[in-house]
Amino acid sequence: MKRGALVAVGLGLSAAGAWKQTGQGDDAEVVDAPPQEPAALLSQQETVSETPSCLDWQCSDGYVPKLNQTALPGKSDTECCEPTCKHYKCKGDFLPNKAYERNVGFNDDSCCDKSCETFECKEGFRVTDVTMKLPGVTHDVCCEQTCALHECGILWQKTNARSHWIGNSDAMCCEPRCALVNCTGGWAVDDYKVDKVGDTVEEC
């Protein structure tokens, strides 16, 4: 019977890998086989490599990395980043401020300034159509004096109709008396009307 070359492969595994024997008898030779990794180790390595890491994620415009981003798994802004104030819409009586665009918080307190719209002014002062659109939480910024606090001069008559007007002058807050009318063409102010409210020749 013709002898053929028989190959015996070792079944033992070691850190160095497997071994195999070629040939028979005096011609036998032991050679190293390529190392083989245990199936469990391969499975673990594949799982690790397939898990996305926030370390590789670039936050979109309007987002900044979370403080512990490098240790977080994920591949999205929601998982890896915090929204900033850049795209936040202020609500109610709050106003946007570009200086806060990099702030993290995404709420009115972090992203906005409170406006004067709902500020409570002292008696005789009020918020105006102009100041209500200003950022502020102080009386000096938010409130302006009304005519309710103005004392009219002797030739002027105080009127409740103008008490809510913004101003601090006779011309703005008071109505003129007839004593201020300059009559012409031989006319003179009627003595009985000198203290009455009026500003025309016909009235006075």
C-alpha positions in Angstrom: 0.0 0.0 0.0 1.4 3.3 -1.0 1.9 5.6 1.9 0.6 9.1 1.4 1.6 12.2 3.4 -0.8 12.5 6.3 -1.5 15.8 8.0 -2.3 15.9 11.7 -3.7 19.1 13.1 -3.4 19.8 16.8 -6.6 20.5 18.7 -5.1 22.5 21.6 -5.3 26.3 21.6 -2.9 28.7 23.3 -2.2 32.4 23.4 0.3 31.8 20.6 -2.3 30.0 18.4 -2.7 26.4 17.1 0.0 24.0 15.7 0.0 21.3 13.1 2.2 18.3 12.2 3.0 17.5 8.6 4.5 14.2 7.4 5.1 10.9 9.3 7.9 9.3 11.2 11.3 10.9 10.8 9.9 13.3 8.2 7.4 14.7 10.6 7.6 18.5 11.1 5.7 20.8 13.5 4.8 24.2 12.2 2.8 27.1 13.7 -0.7 27.7 12.4 -2.2 31.2 12.2 -3.5 32.2 15.7 -7.3 31.9 16.2 -9.3 34.1 18.6 -12.0 32.6 20.7 -15.5 33.2 19.3 -16.6 35.1 22.5 -13.7 37.6 22.2 -14.5 38.3 18.6 -18.2 38.9 19.4 -17.2 41.4 22.1 -14.9 43.3 19.8 -17.5 43.5 17.1 -20.1 44.9 19.6 -17.6 47.5 20.8 -16.8 48.6 17.3 -20.4 48.9 16.3 -21.4 51.2 19.3 -21.4 54.8 18.1 -19.6 57.3 20.2 -20.4 61.0 20.7 -16.6 61.6 20.5 -17.0 61.4 16.7 -20.2 63.6 16.5 -20.1 67.2 15.4 -22.8 69.3 17.0 -25.1 71.2 14.6 -25.4 75.0 14.5 -27.2 76.1 17.7 -25.8 73.2 19.7 -22.8 72.7 21.9 -21.2 69.5 23.2 -22.5 68.1 26.5 -20.0 68.3 29.3 -19.3 64.5 29.3 -19.7 64.1 25.5 -16.6 62.0 25.0 -17.9 59.3 27.4 -21.4 59.2 25.9 -22.7 56.7 23.3 -24.6 58.2 20.4 -24.6 59.8 17.0 -27.1 62.7 17.1 -27.5 66.2 18.6 -30.1 64.9 21.0 -27.7 62.3 22.4 -24.4 64.2 22.3 -25.2 68.0 22.4 -27.1 70.7 24.4 -29.3 73.2 22.6 -28.2 76.8 23.0 -30.3 80.0 23.0 -29.6 80.7 19.4 -32.9 79.2 18.1 -35.0 79.7 21.3 -38.2 81.8 20.9 -38.8 84.0 23.9 -42.3 83.9 25.3 -44.7 86.4 26.9 -43.1 89.5 28.2 -39.6 88.3 27.5 -37.3 89.7 24.7 -34.4 88.0 22.8 -30.8 89.1 23.3 -28.1 88.2 20.9 -25.6 88.2 23.7 -27.2 85.1 25.1 -27.0 83.0 21.9 -24.3 80.7 23.3 -26.1 80.2 26.6 -27.3 76.7 27.4 -30.6 76.4 29.1 -33.2 76.8 26.3 -35.7 78.8 28.5 -36.8 82.4 29.1 -34.5 82.9 32.1 -31.4 81.7 30.3 -32.1 83.1 26.8 -34.1 86.3 27.2 -34.5 89.6 29.0 -37.7 90.5 30.8 -39.4 93.4 29.2 -41.2 96.4 30.8 -44.6 95.2 29.5 -45.9 94.0 32.9 -43.8 96.2 35.2 -45.7 97.9 38.0 -45.0 101.6 38.1 -45.5 104.0 41.0 -48.6 106.1 41.2 -48.5 108.9 38.6 -46.2 106.9 36.3 -47.0 104.2 33.7 -45.4 102.0 31.0 -45.8 103.4 27.6 -46.0 101.9 24.1 -42.3 102.6 23.7 -41.0 101.4 27.0 -43.1 98.2 27.0 -40.8 97.0 24.2 -37.6 97.7 26.2 -35.7 95.1 28.3 -35.8 96.3 31.9 -36.9 95.6 35.4 -36.4 99.0 37.0 -38.7 102.0 37.4 -36.3 104.4 35.6 -36.2 102.3 32.5 -39.9 101.2 32.3 -41.9 104.1 33.6 -42.7 107.7 32.5 -44.4 110.5 34.4 -48.1 111.2 33.5 -49.9 114.5 33.7 -51.6 113.3 36.9 -48.5 114.6 38.8 -48.3 118.0 36.9 -49.4 121.2 38.6 -50.8 123.6 36.0 -49.8 127.3 36.0 -52.2 130.1 36.9 -53.3 130.7 33.3 -54.0 127.0 32.7 -56.8 124.6 33.8 -56.0 121.1 35.1 -58.2 118.5 33.3 -58.8 114.8 34.2 -59.1 114.0 30.5 -55.3 114.4 30.2 -54.3 112.8 33.5 -53.1 109.6 31.8 -51.1 111.5 29.1 -47.3 111.3 29.3 -45.9 114.7 30.0 -44.9 117.4 32.5 -45.8 120.7 31.0 -48.7 123.1 30.9 -49.1 122.7 27.2 -49.2 118.9 27.4 -51.2 118.4 30.6 -53.5 121.5 30.9 -56.1 123.5 29.0 -55.5 127.2 28.4 -57.7 129.8 30.0 -59.1 132.7 28.0 -56.7 135.1 29.7 -54.1 133.7 27.3 -56.0 134.6 24.2 -54.7 137.6 22.2 -57.7 139.4 20.9 -57.3 141.7 17.8 -59.4 144.0 15.6 -60.8 146.0 18.6 -61.8 142.9 20.6 -60.9 142.2 24.2 -61.3 139.2 26.5 -64.6 139.2 28.2 -64.0 139.8 31.9 -66.5 137.1 32.8 -64.6 134.6 30.7 -61.0 135.4 31.6 -60.8 132.3 33.9 -62.8 130.1 31.6 -61.1 127.4 29.4 -60.8 128.6 25.8 -58.2 129.4 23.2 -60.1 131.2 20.4 -61.6 134.7 20.0 -65.1 133.1 19.6 -64.8 131.3 22.9 -63.3 134.1 24.9 
